[in-house]
């Protein structure tokens, strides 16, 4: 074994011992991913279910009863009957109802002529929920019309690709895995190196014959393995606990995850190359990597809906490409053209940050 390889092995062993003796590293790499997955899996949902709906029914015929009865059978609505529109309006003002459905007294006569109408008022304070409720009510109205044979022989057969259950959890959890890996790789690496400067162990390390390249490799390997362990645990949790489908190849998922973890570690090392304080390094890691990965990667907010300048800014965020790959592999499968294209962008950004690390890292104490 060459002297350089022996030094690298010694550095890797030192880092593993430091990880074992430091509970915060285990917490960031293992406990934190599970905590975030549980929050997003159980506590956060973009779906609207059991939405409180105020119903004012002035008509007394079978069509009106059937329409309202369908609301009670739907998982999306929790209807409540009010005696007048004034009472329904008060319910919406108090927040007891997200929408009001008013079926007028002439509804039965209009329904007989195939021209039945209802009035719907949606609370627009929460714009996202309002759009969902509006869509659900339109869908329920369409289904009622189909039952009444009011479509003049046309049959509606909707098809939903890739996420047939329309569960927000199915695309939220793959996205949060990307955010977790960003936080694990960047925050852990940046703070660990800064901690060594604070404790004075970095000065002792630089006084040895090891080169700066060996120091970088010795630090990347342990935290790469630790981050990948956290990633594997996150995938297993999403797959088996939250029943998120994984349609694509496991080996392809492993390959692109390794590539992204390398990019995250490179960003962490770049932050640590000019910050020797744990607090500053942690804040920089959160501001420059975690928040952009959370807000500008397409994980929750659609990139195409952002202003043009922000859309261009997202191209320098590695998480944007990884989120696209994860959602594709989990829900659509091995779309090689899309996966390879985004993987190339990730590789380019990883190489860029590693180049910056090599340029800013020198074996000096200043």
Residue pairs with C-beta under 8 A, 6 or more apart in sequence:
1 9
3 209
4 211
4 214
7 209
7 210
7 214
7 218
8 214
8 217
8 218
8 221
10 218
11 210
11 214
11 215
11 217
11 218
11 219
12 218
12 221
12 222
14 218
15 218
15 219
15 221
15 222
15 223
16 222
18 25
18 192
19 25
19 26
19 222
19 223
19 226
25 188
25 192
25 226
28 183
28 184
28 187
28 188
29 184
29 188
29 223
29 226
29 227
29 229
29 230
30 229
30 230
30 233
32 180
32 183
32 184
32 230
33 177
33 180
33 184
33 230
33 231
33 233
33 234
33 237
34 233
34 234
34 237
36 176
36 179
36 180
37 173
37 176
37 177
37 180
37 234
37 237
37 238
37 242
40 169
40 172
40 173
40 176
41 169
41 172
41 173
41 237
41 238
41 241
41 242
44 172
45 168
45 169
45 172
46 128
46 168
46 172
46 300
47 132
47 166
47 167
47 168
48 76
48 129
48 132
48 133
48 136
49 75
49 76
50 75
50 76
50 77
50 78
51 76
51 77
51 78
51 98
51 99
51 129
51 133
51 136
52 78
52 80
52 96
52 97
52 98
53 71
53 77
53 78
53 79
53 80
53 97
53 98
53 99
53 100
53 101
53 133
54 79
54 80
54 82
54 87
54 88
54 91
54 92
54 96
54 97
54 99
54 100
54 101
55 68
55 71
55 79
55 80
55 81
55 82
55 88
55 100
55 101
55 103
56 81
56 82
56 83
56 84
56 85
56 87
56 88
56 100
56 101
56 102
56 103
57 64
57 68
57 81
57 103
58 102
58 103
58 104
58 105
58 107
59 103
59 104
59 105
59 106
59 107
59 108
60 108
61 107
61 108
61 111
62 108
63 107
63 108
63 111
63 116
63 148
64 103
64 107
64 108
66 144
66 147
67 103
67 118
67 144
68 79
68 81
68 101
68 103
70 140
70 143
70 144
71 77
71 79
71 101
71 140
72 79
74 136
74 140
76 136
76 140
77 136
77 140
79 101
80 91
80 96
80 97
82 88
82 91
85 100
85 102
88 97
88 100
88 102
89 100
91 97
91 100
92 98
92 99
92 100
92 121
92 123
97 123
98 122
98 123
98 126
98 129
98 130
98 133
99 120
99 121
99 122
99 123
99 133
99 134
99 137
100 120
100 121
101 118
101 119
101 120
101 137
102 118
102 119
102 120
102 121
103 118
104 117
104 118
104 119
107 116
107 117
107 118
110 116
110 117
111 148
114 150
116 148
116 150
118 141
120 134
120 137
122 130
122 133
122 134
122 137
123 130
124 130
142 156
145 151
146 155
146 156
160 166
162 331
162 332
163 170
163 171
163 331
169 242
169 244
170 244
170 245
170 330
170 331
171 327
171 330
171 331
172 299
172 300
173 238
173 242
173 244
174 238
174 244
174 323
174 326
174 327
174 329
174 330
174 331
175 297
175 298
175 299
175 300
175 323
175 326
175 327
176 234
176 299
177 231
177 234
177 235
177 238
177 326
178 260
178 293
178 297
178 299
178 319
178 322
178 323
178 326
179 290
179 293
179 294
179 297
179 299
179 319
180 230
180 231
180 234
181 227
181 230
181 231
181 257
181 260
181 261
181 264
181 322
182 264
182 289
182 290
182 293
182 318
182 319
183 285
183 286
183 289
183 290
183 293
184 226
184 227
184 230
184 231
184 264
185 223
185 224
185 227
185 261
185 263
185 264
185 265
185 267
185 268
186 264
186 265
186 267
186 268
186 271
186 285
186 289
186 290
187 268
187 282
187 285
187 286
187 289
187 290
188 223
188 226
188 227
188 268
189 219
189 220
189 223
189 264
189 265
189 268
189 269
189 272
190 268
190 269
190 271
190 272
190 275
190 281
190 282
190 284
190 285
191 272
191 278
191 281
191 282
191 285
192 219
192 223
192 272
193 202
193 219
193 268
193 269
193 272
193 281
194 272
194 275
194 276
194 277
194 278
194 280
194 281
194 282
195 278
196 202
196 205
197 276
197 277
198 276
198 277
198 278
203 365
205 215
206 215
206 363
206 364
206 365
210 218
211 363
212 361
212 362
212 363
213 358
215 361
216 269
216 357
216 358
216 361
219 269
220 262
220 265
220 269
223 265
223 268
224 258
224 261
224 262
224 265
227 261
227 264
227 265
228 257
228 258
228 261
231 257
231 261
235 246
235 253
238 244
239 246
244 330
245 330
245 331
246 253
246 329
246 330
247 329
247 330
247 331
247 332
247 333
248 328
248 329
248 330
248 332
248 333
248 334
249 329
249 334
252 329
252 334
252 339
253 326
253 329
255 343
256 322
256 325
256 329
256 339
256 343
256 346
259 343
259 346
259 347
259 350
260 318
260 319
260 322
260 346
260 350
262 350
262 354
263 318
263 346
263 349
263 350
263 353
264 289
264 318
266 350
266 353
266 354
266 356
266 357
267 285
267 288
267 289
267 318
267 353
268 285
268 289
269 353
269 354
269 357
269 361
270 353
270 356
270 357
270 360
271 281
271 284
271 285
271 288
272 281
273 356
273 357
273 360
273 361
274 360
275 281
275 284
289 319
292 317
292 319
293 299
293 317
293 319
294 300
295 301
296 303
296 306
296 310
296 313
296 314
296 317
296 319
296 320
297 314
297 317
297 319
297 320
297 322
297 323
298 314
298 320
298 323
298 324
299 319
299 323
303 311
303 314
303 320
304 311
306 314
314 320
315 345
316 349
318 345
318 346
318 349
318 350
321 342
321 343
321 345
321 346
321 349
322 342
322 346
324 338
324 342
325 338
325 339
325 342
325 343
328 335
328 338
328 339
329 339
